[in-house]
Amino acid sequence: MSEPEIRENARKALEDHAWQDAYEAYISLRDHEELTGEDWAGFAEAAWWSAHPNESLLLAPSSISDPRTISSNSRLSAALIAWSSRMRCR
């Protein structure tokens, strides 16, 4: 499967709330190419909802690496970023 197909599958699975499928697709995508900020945010959200909360908290800050993501992030992703940052300060 090509990288564009993997990305499309990951985003579709995320949209459908198929959390584990999205999580696995983002892992595959990460192993093949650089993720965008939107991809990192989706990866973090999929990780959270597929019972990988620790990984989600580690992934969330990566989503702000792409300035376009800030305006398109879901509230959950924004909350995960804030929470992750707070937890690292402890």
PDB file of N, CA, C and O in Angstrom, chain B, residues numbered from 101:
ATOM      1  N   MET B 101       0.847  -1.176   0.000  1.00  0.00           N
ATOM      2  CA  MET B 101       0.000   0.000   0.000  1.00  0.00           C
ATOM      3  C   MET B 101       0.895   1.243   0.000  1.00  0.00           C
ATOM      4  O   MET B 101       1.900   1.283   0.710  1.00  0.00           O
ATOM      5  N   SER B 102       0.536   2.246  -0.787  1.00  0.00           N
ATOM      6  CA  SER B 102       1.342   3.464  -0.880  1.00  0.00           C
ATOM      7  C   SER B 102       1.073   4.378   0.317  1.00  0.00           C
ATOM      8  O   SER B 102       0.058   4.249   1.002  1.00  0.00           O
ATOM      9  N   GLU B 103       2.007   5.305   0.552  1.00  0.00           N
ATOM     10  CA  GLU B 103       1.856   6.239   1.661  1.00  0.00           C
ATOM     11  C   GLU B 103       0.568   7.065   1.558  1.00  0.00           C
ATOM     12  O   GLU B 103      -0.119   7.234   2.566  1.00  0.00           O
ATOM     13  N   PRO B 104       0.218   7.587   0.373  1.00  0.00           N
ATOM     14  CA  PRO B 104      -1.046   8.330   0.292  1.00  0.00           C
ATOM     15  C   PRO B 104      -2.264   7.472   0.652  1.00  0.00           C
ATOM     16  O   PRO B 104      -3.221   7.966   1.249  1.00  0.00           O
ATOM     17  N   GLU B 105      -2.224   6.201   0.290  1.00  0.00           N
ATOM     18  CA  GLU B 105      -3.330   5.300   0.632  1.00  0.00           C
ATOM     19  C   GLU B 105      -3.380   5.037   2.133  1.00  0.00           C
ATOM     20  O   GLU B 105      -4.459   4.990   2.724  1.00  0.00           O
ATOM     21  N   ILE B 106      -2.218   4.866   2.745  1.00  0.00           N
ATOM     22  CA  ILE B 106      -2.160   4.649   4.189  1.00  0.00           C
ATOM     23  C   ILE B 106      -2.708   5.880   4.907  1.00  0.00           C
ATOM     24  O   ILE B 106      -3.506   5.755   5.835  1.00  0.00           O
ATOM     25  N   ARG B 107      -2.278   7.076   4.477  1.00  0.00           N
ATOM     26  CA  ARG B 107      -2.743   8.321   5.095  1.00  0.00           C
ATOM     27  C   ARG B 107      -4.267   8.449   4.937  1.00  0.00           C
ATOM     28  O   ARG B 107      -4.967   8.795   5.889  1.00  0.00           O
ATOM     29  N   GLU B 108      -4.761   8.175   3.755  1.00  0.00           N
ATOM     30  CA  GLU B 108      -6.197   8.267   3.506  1.00  0.00           C
ATOM     31  C   GLU B 108      -6.956   7.273   4.394  1.00  0.00           C
ATOM     32  O   GLU B 108      -7.990   7.620   4.966  1.00  0.00           O
ATOM     33  N   ASN B 109      -6.450   6.046   4.511  1.00  0.00           N
ATOM     34  CA  ASN B 109      -7.087   5.039   5.362  1.00  0.00           C
ATOM     35  C   ASN B 109      -7.072   5.455   6.830  1.00  0.00           C
ATOM     36  O   ASN B 109      -8.054   5.261   7.546  1.00  0.00           O
ATOM     37  N   ALA B 110      -5.957   6.024   7.273  1.00  0.00           N
ATOM     38  CA  ALA B 110      -5.859   6.468   8.667  1.00  0.00           C
ATOM     39  C   ALA B 110      -6.876   7.565   8.946  1.00  0.00           C
ATOM     40  O   ALA B 110      -7.580   7.519   9.955  1.00  0.00           O
ATOM     41  N   ARG B 111      -6.955   8.539   8.067  1.00  0.00           N
ATOM     42  CA  ARG B 111      -7.884   9.656   8.270  1.00  0.00           C
ATOM     43  C   ARG B 111      -9.334   9.204   8.187  1.00  0.00           C
ATOM     44  O   ARG B 111     -10.184   9.693   8.932  1.00  0.00           O
ATOM     45  N   LYS B 112      -9.620   8.271   7.281  1.00  0.00           N
ATOM     46  CA  LYS B 112     -10.986   7.746   7.155  1.00  0.00           C
ATOM     47  C   LYS B 112     -11.365   6.970   8.410  1.00  0.00           C
ATOM     48  O   LYS B 112     -12.470   7.128   8.928  1.00  0.00           O
ATOM     49  N   ALA B 113     -10.456   6.136   8.900  1.00  0.00           N
ATOM     50  CA  ALA B 113     -10.718   5.369  10.119  1.00  0.00           C
ATOM     51  C   ALA B 113     -10.945   6.314  11.299  1.00  0.00           C
ATOM     52  O   ALA B 113     -11.824   6.074  12.127  1.00  0.00           O
ATOM     53  N   LEU B 114     -10.161   7.380  11.378  1.00  0.00           N
ATOM     54  CA  LEU B 114     -10.332   8.364  12.439  1.00  0.00           C
ATOM     55  C   LEU B 114     -11.707   9.018  12.345  1.00  0.00           C
ATOM     56  O   LEU B 114     -12.405   9.170  13.348  1.00  0.00           O
ATOM     57  N   GLU B 115     -12.082   9.400  11.137  1.00  0.00           N
ATOM     58  CA  GLU B 115     -13.383  10.025  10.910  1.00  0.00           C
ATOM     59  C   GLU B 115     -14.534   9.082  11.300  1.00  0.00           C
ATOM     60  O   GLU B 115     -15.566   9.523  11.805  1.00  0.00           O
ATOM     61  N   ASP B 116     -14.338   7.783  11.059  1.00  0.00           N
ATOM     62  CA  ASP B 116     -15.358   6.777  11.372  1.00  0.00           C
ATOM     63  C   ASP B 116     -15.303   6.297  12.820  1.00  0.00           C
ATOM     64  O   ASP B 116     -16.082   5.433  13.223  1.00  0.00           O
ATOM     65  N   HIS B 117     -14.387   6.854  13.592  1.00  0.00           N
ATOM     66  CA  HIS B 117     -14.166   6.462  14.983  1.00  0.00           C
ATOM     67  C   HIS B 117     -13.742   4.998  15.103  1.00  0.00           C
ATOM     68  O   HIS B 117     -14.026   4.341  16.105  1.00  0.00           O
ATOM     69  N   ALA B 118     -13.076   4.507  14.093  1.00  0.00           N
ATOM     70  CA  ALA B 118     -12.474   3.168  14.119  1.00  0.00           C
ATOM     71  C   ALA B 118     -11.073   3.356  14.701  1.00  0.00           C
ATOM     72  O   ALA B 118     -10.073   3.296  13.985  1.00  0.00           O
ATOM     73  N   TRP B 119     -11.026   3.581  15.998  1.00  0.00           N
ATOM     74  CA  TRP B 119      -9.823   4.055  16.674  1.00  0.00           C
ATOM     75  C   TRP B 119      -8.629   3.133  16.490  1.00  0.00           C
ATOM     76  O   TRP B 119      -7.538   3.599  16.161  1.00  0.00           O
ATOM     77  N   GLN B 120      -8.814   1.837  16.694  1.00  0.00           N
ATOM     78  CA  GLN B 120      -7.679   0.914  16.581  1.00  0.00           C
ATOM     79  C   GLN B 120      -7.167   0.857  15.145  1.00  0.00           C
ATOM     80  O   GLN B 120      -5.957   0.811  14.923  1.00  0.00           O
ATOM     81  N   ASP B 121      -8.069   0.860  14.175  1.00  0.00           N
ATOM     82  CA  ASP B 121      -7.653   0.861  12.767  1.00  0.00           C
ATOM     83  C   ASP B 121      -6.867   2.129  12.438  1.00  0.00           C
ATOM     84  O   ASP B 121      -5.849   2.079  11.747  1.00  0.00           O
ATOM     85  N   ALA B 122      -7.351   3.263  12.941  1.00  0.00           N
ATOM     86  CA  ALA B 122      -6.645   4.526  12.711  1.00  0.00           C
ATOM     87  C   ALA B 122      -5.274   4.492  13.369  1.00  0.00           C
ATOM     88  O   ALA B 122      -4.280   4.892  12.762  1.00  0.00           O
ATOM     89  N   TYR B 123      -5.219   4.022  14.593  1.00  0.00           N
ATOM     90  CA  TYR B 123      -3.958   3.936  15.333  1.00  0.00           C
ATOM     91  C   TYR B 123      -2.937   3.100  14.564  1.00  0.00           C
ATOM     92  O   TYR B 123      -1.793   3.519  14.391  1.00  0.00           O
ATOM     93  N   GLU B 124      -3.347   1.928  14.105  1.00  0.00           N
ATOM     94  CA  GLU B 124      -2.442   1.049  13.373  1.00  0.00           C
ATOM     95  C   GLU B 124      -2.016   1.660  12.038  1.00  0.00           C
ATOM     96  O   GLU B 124      -0.866   1.507  11.626  1.00  0.00           O
ATOM     97  N   ALA B 125      -2.931   2.346  11.365  1.00  0.00           N
ATOM     98  CA  ALA B 125      -2.582   2.995  10.095  1.00  0.00           C
ATOM     99  C   ALA B 125      -1.573   4.117  10.330  1.00  0.00           C
ATOM    100  O   ALA B 125      -0.637   4.279   9.546  1.00  0.00           O
ATOM    101  N   TYR B 126      -1.754   4.894  11.405  1.00  0.00           N
ATOM    102  CA  TYR B 126      -0.794   5.969  11.691  1.00  0.00           C
ATOM    103  C   TYR B 126       0.576   5.401  12.058  1.00  0.00           C
ATOM    104  O   TYR B 126       1.599   5.996  11.719  1.00  0.00           O
ATOM    105  N   ILE B 127       0.609   4.267  12.742  1.00  0.00           N
ATOM    106  CA  ILE B 127       1.899   3.626  13.032  1.00  0.00           C
ATOM    107  C   ILE B 127       2.591   3.258  11.717  1.00  0.00           C
ATOM    108  O   ILE B 127       3.782   3.510  11.535  1.00  0.00           O
ATOM    109  N   SER B 128       1.837   2.670  10.825  1.00  0.00           N
ATOM    110  CA  SER B 128       2.399   2.293   9.525  1.00  0.00           C
ATOM    111  C   SER B 128       2.870   3.522   8.749  1.00  0.00           C
ATOM    112  O   SER B 128       3.942   3.511   8.144  1.00  0.00           O
ATOM    113  N   LEU B 129       2.071   4.563   8.773  1.00  0.00           N
ATOM    114  CA  LEU B 129       2.428   5.794   8.070  1.00  0.00           C
ATOM    115  C   LEU B 129       3.691   6.409   8.672  1.00  0.00           C
ATOM    116  O   LEU B 129       4.580   6.845   7.941  1.00  0.00           O
ATOM    117  N   ARG B 130       3.769   6.443   9.980  1.00  0.00           N
ATOM    118  CA  ARG B 130       4.944   7.000  10.667  1.00  0.00           C
ATOM    119  C   ARG B 130       6.207   6.245  10.290  1.00  0.00           C
ATOM    120  O   ARG B 130       7.285   6.831  10.188  1.00  0.00           O
ATOM    121  N   ASP B 131       6.067   4.941  10.083  1.00  0.00           N
ATOM    122  CA  ASP B 131       7.221   4.119   9.722  1.00  0.00           C
ATOM    123  C   ASP B 131       7.680   4.347   8.280  1.00  0.00           C
ATOM    124  O   ASP B 131       8.796   3.973   7.919  1.00  0.00           O
ATOM    125  N   HIS B 132       6.819   4.960   7.449  1.00  0.00           N
ATOM    126  CA  HIS B 132       7.137   5.148   6.033  1.00  0.00           C
ATOM    127  C   HIS B 132       7.476   6.582   5.642  1.00  0.00           C
ATOM    128  O   HIS B 132       8.260   6.795   4.717  1.00  0.00           O
ATOM    129  N   GLU B 133       6.914   7.545   6.312  1.00  0.00           N
ATOM    130  CA  GLU B 133       7.192   8.937   5.944  1.00  0.00           C
ATOM    131  C   GLU B 133       6.890   9.879   7.104  1.00  0.00           C
ATOM    132  O   GLU B 133       6.322   9.486   8.123  1.00  0.00           O
ATOM    133  N   GLU B 134       7.284  11.124   6.918  1.00  0.00           N
ATOM    134  CA  GLU B 134       7.074  12.138   7.944  1.00  0.00           C
ATOM    135  C   GLU B 134       5.594  12.480   8.053  1.00  0.00           C
ATOM    136  O   GLU B 134       4.913  12.639   7.040  1.00  0.00           O
ATOM    137  N   LEU B 135       5.107  12.590   9.261  1.00  0.00           N
ATOM    138  CA  LEU B 135       3.707  12.943   9.483  1.00  0.00           C
ATOM    139  C   LEU B 135       3.531  14.454   9.513  1.00  0.00           C
ATOM    140  O   LEU B 135       4.430  15.188   9.923  1.00  0.00           O
ATOM    141  N   THR B 136       2.366  14.907   9.075  1.00  0.00           N
ATOM    142  CA  THR B 136       2.021  16.323   9.183  1.00  0.00           C
ATOM    143  C   THR B 136       1.485  16.583  10.587  1.00  0.00           C
ATOM    144  O   THR B 136       1.238  15.647  11.347  1.00  0.00           O
ATOM    145  N   GLY B 137       1.310  17.835  10.920  1.00  0.00           N
ATOM    146  CA  GLY B 137       0.705  18.172  12.206  1.00  0.00           C
ATOM    147  C   GLY B 137      -0.672  17.563  12.357  1.00  0.00           C
ATOM    148  O   GLY B 137      -1.032  17.075  13.428  1.00  0.00           O
ATOM    149  N   GLU B 138      -1.444  17.592  11.278  1.00  0.00           N
ATOM    150  CA  GLU B 138      -2.783  16.993  11.303  1.00  0.00           C
ATOM    151  C   GLU B 138      -2.699  15.486  11.563  1.00  0.00           C
ATOM    152  O   GLU B 138      -3.519  14.927  12.292  1.00  0.00           O
ATOM    153  N   ASP B 139      -1.706  14.842  10.963  1.00  0.00           N
ATOM    154  CA  ASP B 139      -1.515  13.406  11.183  1.00  0.00           C
ATOM    155  C   ASP B 139      -1.150  13.124  12.639  1.00  0.00           C
ATOM    156  O   ASP B 139      -1.682  12.193  13.243  1.00  0.00           O
ATOM    157  N   TRP B 140      -0.246  13.924  13.201  1.00  0.00           N
ATOM    158  CA  TRP B 140       0.146  13.722  14.602  1.00  0.00           C
ATOM    159  C   TRP B 140      -1.056  13.889  15.527  1.00  0.00           C
ATOM    160  O   TRP B 140      -1.222  13.127  16.480  1.00  0.00           O
ATOM    161  N   ALA B 141      -1.899  14.894  15.242  1.00  0.00           N
ATOM    162  CA  ALA B 141      -3.093  15.117  16.068  1.00  0.00           C
ATOM    163  C   ALA B 141      -4.037  13.927  15.957  1.00  0.00           C
ATOM    164  O   ALA B 141      -4.577  13.464  16.962  1.00  0.00           O
ATOM    165  N   GLY B 142      -4.238  13.429  14.737  1.00  0.00           N
ATOM    166  CA  GLY B 142      -5.088  12.259  14.543  1.00  0.00           C
ATOM    167  C   GLY B 142      -4.513  11.024  15.210  1.00  0.00           C
ATOM    168  O   GLY B 142      -5.243  10.228  15.800  1.00  0.00           O
ATOM    169  N   PHE B 143      -3.200  10.869  15.113  1.00  0.00           N
ATOM    170  CA  PHE B 143      -2.506   9.749  15.745  1.00  0.00           C
ATOM    171  C   PHE B 143      -2.705   9.797  17.256  1.00  0.00           C
ATOM    172  O   PHE B 143      -3.009   8.781  17.881  1.00  0.00           O
ATOM    173  N   ALA B 144      -2.532  10.973  17.833  1.00  0.00           N
ATOM    174  CA  ALA B 144      -2.712  11.131  19.283  1.00  0.00           C
ATOM    175  C   ALA B 144      -4.146  10.812  19.686  1.00  0.00           C
ATOM    176  O   ALA B 144      -4.374  10.134  20.688  1.00  0.00           O
ATOM    177  N   GLU B 145      -5.110  11.297  18.912  1.00  0.00           N
ATOM    178  CA  GLU B 145      -6.519  11.034  19.232  1.00  0.00           C
ATOM    179  C   GLU B 145      -6.831   9.545  19.102  1.00  0.00           C
ATOM    180  O   GLU B 145      -7.501   8.974  19.963  1.00  0.00           O
ATOM    181  N   ALA B 146      -6.354   8.917  18.036  1.00  0.00           N
ATOM    182  CA  ALA B 146      -6.583   7.486  17.855  1.00  0.00           C
ATOM    183  C   ALA B 146      -5.933   6.681  18.979  1.00  0.00           C
ATOM    184  O   ALA B 146      -6.511   5.711  19.468  1.00  0.00           O
ATOM    185  N   ALA B 147      -4.734   7.085  19.384  1.00  0.00           N
ATOM    186  CA  ALA B 147      -4.053   6.400  20.483  1.00  0.00           C
ATOM    187  C   ALA B 147      -4.864   6.517  21.773  1.00  0.00           C
ATOM    188  O   ALA B 147      -5.014   5.543  22.511  1.00  0.00           O
ATOM    189  N   TRP B 148      -5.381   7.708  22.035  1.00  0.00           N
ATOM    190  CA  TRP B 148      -6.167   7.936  23.251  1.00  0.00           C
ATOM    191  C   TRP B 148      -7.378   7.009  23.298  1.00  0.00           C
ATOM    192  O   TRP B 148      -7.606   6.320  24.292  1.00  0.00           O
ATOM    193  N   TRP B 149      -8.141   6.999  22.225  1.00  0.00           N
ATOM    194  CA  TRP B 149      -9.401   6.246  22.206  1.00  0.00           C
ATOM    195  C   TRP B 149      -9.200   4.751  21.979  1.00  0.00           C
ATOM    196  O   TRP B 149     -10.155   3.987  22.121  1.00  0.00           O
ATOM    197  N   SER B 150      -8.002   4.309  21.633  1.00  0.00           N
ATOM    198  CA  SER B 150      -7.753   2.875  21.454  1.00  0.00           C
ATOM    199  C   SER B 150      -6.926   2.314  22.607  1.00  0.00           C
ATOM    200  O   SER B 150      -6.210   1.324  22.456  1.00  0.00           O
ATOM    201  N   ALA B 151      -7.039   2.961  23.749  1.00  0.00           N
ATOM    202  CA  ALA B 151      -6.442   2.472  25.000  1.00  0.00           C
ATOM    203  C   ALA B 151      -4.919   2.546  25.031  1.00  0.00           C
ATOM    204  O   ALA B 151      -4.253   1.659  25.565  1.00  0.00           O
ATOM    205  N   HIS B 152      -4.374   3.625  24.448  1.00  0.00           N
ATOM    206  CA  HIS B 152      -2.931   3.890  24.512  1.00  0.00           C
ATOM    207  C   HIS B 152      -2.727   5.317  25.042  1.00  0.00           C
ATOM    208  O   HIS B 152      -2.122   6.149  24.367  1.00  0.00           O
ATOM    209  N   PRO B 153      -3.238   5.599  26.262  1.00  0.00           N
ATOM    210  CA  PRO B 153      -3.205   6.990  26.745  1.00  0.00           C
ATOM    211  C   PRO B 153      -1.804   7.553  26.926  1.00  0.00           C
ATOM    212  O   PRO B 153      -1.581   8.728  26.638  1.00  0.00           O
ATOM    213  N   ASN B 154      -0.862   6.756  27.390  1.00  0.00           N
ATOM    214  CA  ASN B 154       0.497   7.268  27.584  1.00  0.00           C
ATOM    215  C   ASN B 154       1.122   7.686  26.260  1.00  0.00           C
ATOM    216  O   ASN B 154       1.756   8.737  26.166  1.00  0.00           O
ATOM    217  N   GLU B 155       0.938   6.855  25.238  1.00  0.00           N
ATOM    218  CA  GLU B 155       1.469   7.195  23.922  1.00  0.00           C
ATOM    219  C   GLU B 155       0.775   8.438  23.379  1.00  0.00           C
ATOM    220  O   GLU B 155       1.407   9.288  22.753  1.00  0.00           O
ATOM    221  N   SER B 156      -0.519   8.536  23.620  1.00  0.00           N
ATOM    222  CA  SER B 156      -1.267   9.700  23.160  1.00  0.00           C
ATOM    223  C   SER B 156      -0.684  10.985  23.723  1.00  0.00           C
ATOM    224  O   SER B 156      -0.536  11.978  23.010  1.00  0.00           O
ATOM    225  N   LEU B 157      -0.358  10.959  24.994  1.00  0.00           N
ATOM    226  CA  LEU B 157       0.209  12.147  25.634  1.00  0.00           C
ATOM    227  C   LEU B 157       1.586  12.490  25.086  1.00  0.00           C
ATOM    228  O   LEU B 157       1.969  13.659  25.053  1.00  0.00           O
ATOM    229  N   LEU B 158       2.323  11.486  24.659  1.00  0.00           N
ATOM    230  CA  LEU B 158       3.628  11.738  24.047  1.00  0.00           C
ATOM    231  C   LEU B 158       3.497  12.237  22.611  1.00  0.00           C
ATOM    232  O   LEU B 158       4.344  12.998  22.144  1.00  0.00           O
ATOM    233  N   LEU B 159       2.450  11.818  21.909  1.00  0.00           N
ATOM    234  CA  LEU B 159       2.249  12.200  20.513  1.00  0.00           C
ATOM    235  C   LEU B 159       1.644  13.596  20.366  1.00  0.00           C
ATOM    236  O   LEU B 159       1.961  14.313  19.416  1.00  0.00           O
ATOM    237  N   ALA B 160       0.788  13.977  21.289  1.00  0.00           N
ATOM    238  CA  ALA B 160       0.022  15.222  21.152  1.00  0.00           C
ATOM    239  C   ALA B 160       0.877  16.455  20.881  1.00  0.00           C
ATOM    240  O   ALA B 160       0.527  17.232  19.993  1.00  0.00           O
ATOM    241  N   PRO B 161       1.983  16.679  21.599  1.00  0.00           N
ATOM    242  CA  PRO B 161       2.781  17.880  21.312  1.00  0.00           C
ATOM    243  C   PRO B 161       3.336  17.945  19.892  1.00  0.00           C
ATOM    244  O   PRO B 161       3.588  19.032  19.373  1.00  0.00           O
ATOM    245  N   SER B 162       3.524  16.795  19.269  1.00  0.00           N
ATOM    246  CA  SER B 162       4.044  16.787  17.895  1.00  0.00           C
ATOM    247  C   SER B 162       3.066  17.412  16.911  1.00  0.00           C
ATOM    248  O   SER B 162       3.461  17.870  15.839  1.00  0.00           O
ATOM    249  N   SER B 163       1.791  17.430  17.278  1.00  0.00           N
ATOM    250  CA  SER B 163       0.782  17.964  16.360  1.00  0.00           C
ATOM    251  C   SER B 163       0.914  19.470  16.171  1.00  0.00           C
ATOM    252  O   SER B 163       0.433  20.007  15.173  1.00  0.00           O
ATOM    253  N   ILE B 164       1.549  20.153  17.098  1.00  0.00           N
ATOM    254  CA  ILE B 164       1.679  21.600  16.947  1.00  0.00           C
ATOM    255  C   ILE B 164       2.908  21.988  16.128  1.00  0.00           C
ATOM    256  O   ILE B 164       3.211  23.170  15.971  1.00  0.00           O
ATOM    257  N   SER B 165       3.612  20.984  15.609  1.00  0.00           N
ATOM    258  CA  SER B 165       4.779  21.270  14.771  1.00  0.00           C
ATOM    259  C   SER B 165       4.374  21.880  13.429  1.00  0.00           C
ATOM    260  O   SER B 165       5.199  22.495  12.754  1.00  0.00           O
ATOM    261  N   ASP B 166       3.128  21.715  13.046  1.00  0.00           N
ATOM    262  CA  ASP B 166       2.607  22.249  11.786  1.00  0.00           C
ATOM    263  C   ASP B 166       1.593  23.345  12.136  1.00  0.00           C
ATOM    264  O   ASP B 166       0.515  23.036  12.644  1.00  0.00           O
ATOM    265  N   PRO B 167       1.917  24.616  11.873  1.00  0.00           N
ATOM    266  CA  PRO B 167       1.032  25.714  12.273  1.00  0.00           C
ATOM    267  C   PRO B 167      -0.387  25.606  11.718  1.00  0.00           C
ATOM    268  O   PRO B 167      -1.321  26.132  12.322  1.00  0.00           O
ATOM    269  N   ARG B 168      -0.564  24.940  10.591  1.00  0.00           N
ATOM    270  CA  ARG B 168      -1.912  24.790  10.032  1.00  0.00           C
ATOM    271  C   ARG B 168      -2.790  23.935  10.922  1.00  0.00           C
ATOM    272  O   ARG B 168      -4.016  24.023  10.853  1.00  0.00           O
ATOM    273  N   THR B 169      -2.185  23.115  11.748  1.00  0.00           N
ATOM    274  CA  THR B 169      -2.927  22.203  12.604  1.00  0.00           C
ATOM    275  C   THR B 169      -3.669  22.948  13.703  1.00  0.00           C
ATOM    276  O   THR B 169      -4.767  22.554  14.095  1.00  0.00           O
ATOM    277  N   ILE B 170      -3.078  24.009  14.192  1.00  0.00           N
ATOM    278  CA  ILE B 170      -3.663  24.717  15.320  1.00  0.00           C
ATOM    279  C   ILE B 170      -5.087  25.158  15.018  1.00  0.00           C
ATOM    280  O   ILE B 170      -5.953  25.068  15.888  1.00  0.00           O
ATOM    281  N   SER B 171      -5.348  25.631  13.810  1.00  0.00           N
ATOM    282  CA  SER B 171      -6.693  26.083  13.481  1.00  0.00           C
ATOM    283  C   SER B 171      -7.630  24.932  13.159  1.00  0.00           C
ATOM    284  O   SER B 171      -8.847  25.104  13.227  1.00  0.00           O
ATOM    285  N   SER B 172      -7.100  23.754  12.806  1.00  0.00           N
ATOM    286  CA  SER B 172      -7.965  22.656  12.415  1.00  0.00           C
ATOM    287  C   SER B 172      -8.074  21.557  13.471  1.00  0.00           C
ATOM    288  O   SER B 172      -8.847  20.615  13.297  1.00  0.00           O
ATOM    289  N   ASN B 173      -7.315  21.662  14.558  1.00  0.00           N
ATOM    290  CA  ASN B 173      -7.344  20.643  15.606  1.00  0.00           C
ATOM    291  C   ASN B 173      -8.704  20.562  16.270  1.00  0.00           C
ATOM    292  O   ASN B 173      -9.406  21.562  16.420  1.00  0.00           O
ATOM    293  N   SER B 174      -9.053  19.365  16.660  1.00  0.00           N
ATOM    294  CA  SER B 174     -10.261  19.181  17.445  1.00  0.00           C
ATOM    295  C   SER B 174     -10.007  19.681  18.864  1.00  0.00           C
ATOM    296  O   SER B 174      -8.859  19.846  19.277  1.00  0.00           O
ATOM    297  N   ARG B 175     -11.053  19.912  19.582  1.00  0.00           N
ATOM    298  CA  ARG B 175     -10.903  20.343  20.980  1.00  0.00           C
ATOM    299  C   ARG B 175     -10.183  19.284  21.794  1.00  0.00           C
ATOM    300  O   ARG B 175      -9.402  19.607  22.690  1.00  0.00           O
ATOM    301  N   LEU B 176     -10.442  18.020  21.485  1.00  0.00           N
ATOM    302  CA  LEU B 176      -9.767  16.953  22.215  1.00  0.00           C
ATOM    303  C   LEU B 176      -8.267  17.024  22.009  1.00  0.00           C
ATOM    304  O   LEU B 176      -7.505  16.904  22.969  1.00  0.00           O
ATOM    305  N   SER B 177      -7.837  17.215  20.788  1.00  0.00           N
ATOM    306  CA  SER B 177      -6.401  17.300  20.518  1.00  0.00           C
ATOM    307  C   SER B 177      -5.775  18.471  21.261  1.00  0.00           C
ATOM    308  O   SER B 177      -4.685  18.350  21.820  1.00  0.00           O
ATOM    309  N   ALA B 178      -6.471  19.608  21.265  1.00  0.00           N
ATOM    310  CA  ALA B 178      -5.967  20.775  21.994  1.00  0.00           C
ATOM    311  C   ALA B 178      -5.873  20.466  23.485  1.00  0.00           C
ATOM    312  O   ALA B 178      -4.907  20.847  24.146  1.00  0.00           O
ATOM    313  N   ALA B 179      -6.865  19.783  24.001  1.00  0.00           N
ATOM    314  CA  ALA B 179      -6.853  19.422  25.422  1.00  0.00           C
ATOM    315  C   ALA B 179      -5.710  18.450  25.720  1.00  0.00           C
ATOM    316  O   ALA B 179      -5.045  18.568  26.750  1.00  0.00           O
ATOM    317  N   LEU B 180      -5.485  17.502  24.831  1.00  0.00           N
ATOM    318  CA  LEU B 180      -4.396  16.546  25.030  1.00  0.00           C
ATOM    319  C   LEU B 180      -3.039  17.247  25.035  1.00  0.00           C
ATOM    320  O   LEU B 180      -2.159  16.907  25.827  1.00  0.00           O
ATOM    321  N   ILE B 181      -2.879  18.216  24.156  1.00  0.00           N
ATOM    322  CA  ILE B 181      -1.632  18.970  24.112  1.00  0.00           C
ATOM    323  C   ILE B 181      -1.420  19.720  25.423  1.00  0.00           C
ATOM    324  O   ILE B 181      -0.329  19.693  25.992  1.00  0.00           O
ATOM    325  N   ALA B 182      -2.468  20.388  25.897  1.00  0.00           N
ATOM    326  CA  ALA B 182      -2.365  21.144  27.146  1.00  0.00           C
ATOM    327  C   ALA B 182      -2.079  20.204  28.310  1.00  0.00           C
ATOM    328  O   ALA B 182      -1.215  20.488  29.139  1.00  0.00           O
ATOM    329  N   TRP B 183      -2.787  19.104  28.376  1.00  0.00           N
ATOM    330  CA  TRP B 183      -2.610  18.161  29.474  1.00  0.00           C
ATOM    331  C   TRP B 183      -1.215  17.548  29.422  1.00  0.00           C
ATOM    332  O   TRP B 183      -0.557  17.405  30.452  1.00  0.00           O
ATOM    333  N   SER B 184      -0.767  17.186  28.225  1.00  0.00           N
ATOM    334  CA  SER B 184       0.551  16.611  28.069  1.00  0.00           C
ATOM    335  C   SER B 184       1.634  17.585  28.545  1.00  0.00           C
ATOM    336  O   SER B 184       2.575  17.194  29.236  1.00  0.00           O
ATOM    337  N   SER B 185       1.489  18.834  28.174  1.00  0.00           N
ATOM    338  CA  SER B 185       2.456  19.850  28.582  1.00  0.00           C
ATOM    339  C   SER B 185       2.462  20.004  30.096  1.00  0.00           C
ATOM    340  O   SER B 185       3.522  20.145  30.704  1.00  0.00           O
ATOM    341  N   ARG B 186       1.302  19.978  30.694  1.00  0.00           N
ATOM    342  CA  ARG B 186       1.197  20.108  32.148  1.00  0.00           C
ATOM    343  C   ARG B 186       1.836  18.929  32.848  1.00  0.00           C
ATOM    344  O   ARG B 186       2.532  19.104  33.849  1.00  0.00           O
ATOM    345  N   MET B 187       1.610  17.721  32.334  1.00  0.00           N
ATOM    346  CA  MET B 187       2.158  16.526  32.956  1.00  0.00           C
ATOM    347  C   MET B 187       3.687  16.517  32.870  1.00  0.00           C
ATOM    348  O   MET B 187       4.346  15.991  33.766  1.00  0.00           O
ATOM    349  N   ARG B 188       4.254  17.084  31.819  1.00  0.00           N
ATOM    350  CA  ARG B 188       5.715  17.121  31.673  1.00  0.00           C
ATOM    351  C   ARG B 188       6.355  18.121  32.626  1.00  0.00           C
ATOM    352  O   ARG B 188       7.543  18.024  32.933  1.00  0.00           O
ATOM    353  N   CYS B 189       5.570  19.075  33.089  1.00  0.00           N
ATOM    354  CA  CYS B 189       6.100  20.106  33.986  1.00  0.00           C
ATOM    355  C   CYS B 189       6.180  19.632  35.414  1.00  0.00           C
ATOM    356  O   CYS B 189       6.798  20.297  36.245  1.00  0.00           O
ATOM    357  N   ARG B 190       5.583  18.521  35.723  1.00  0.00           N
ATOM    358  CA  ARG B 190       5.558  18.019  37.107  1.00  0.00           C
ATOM    359  C   ARG B 190       6.855  17.415  37.516  1.00  0.00           C
ATOM    360  O   ARG B 190       6.990  16.951  38.648  1.00  0.00           O
TER     361      ARG B 190
END
